[in-house]
């Protein structure tokens, strides 16, 4: 025997499916934003450590070309925000 379709049943299923997909997309967007924020925070910490160790050492040793490197890091930080 074939199944009978109740009028509007397919429309309701489509609406539910659309709503579920929208909720899933919103959840994924929030998760990606959280991951992105965590990666950016890690990158800032890594750069901060690098500036206070390696770059500071190079400046103490008189390597003034490191100033160009600091400018490059500063531009990189600006793109993270």
HELIX and SHEET records of a PDB file:
HELIX    1   1 UNK A    9  UNK A   50  1                                  42    
HELIX    2   2 UNK A   51  UNK A   55  3                                   5    
HELIX    3   3 UNK A   56  UNK A   60  1                                   5    
HELIX    4   4 UNK A   66  UNK A   80  1                                  15    
END                                                                             
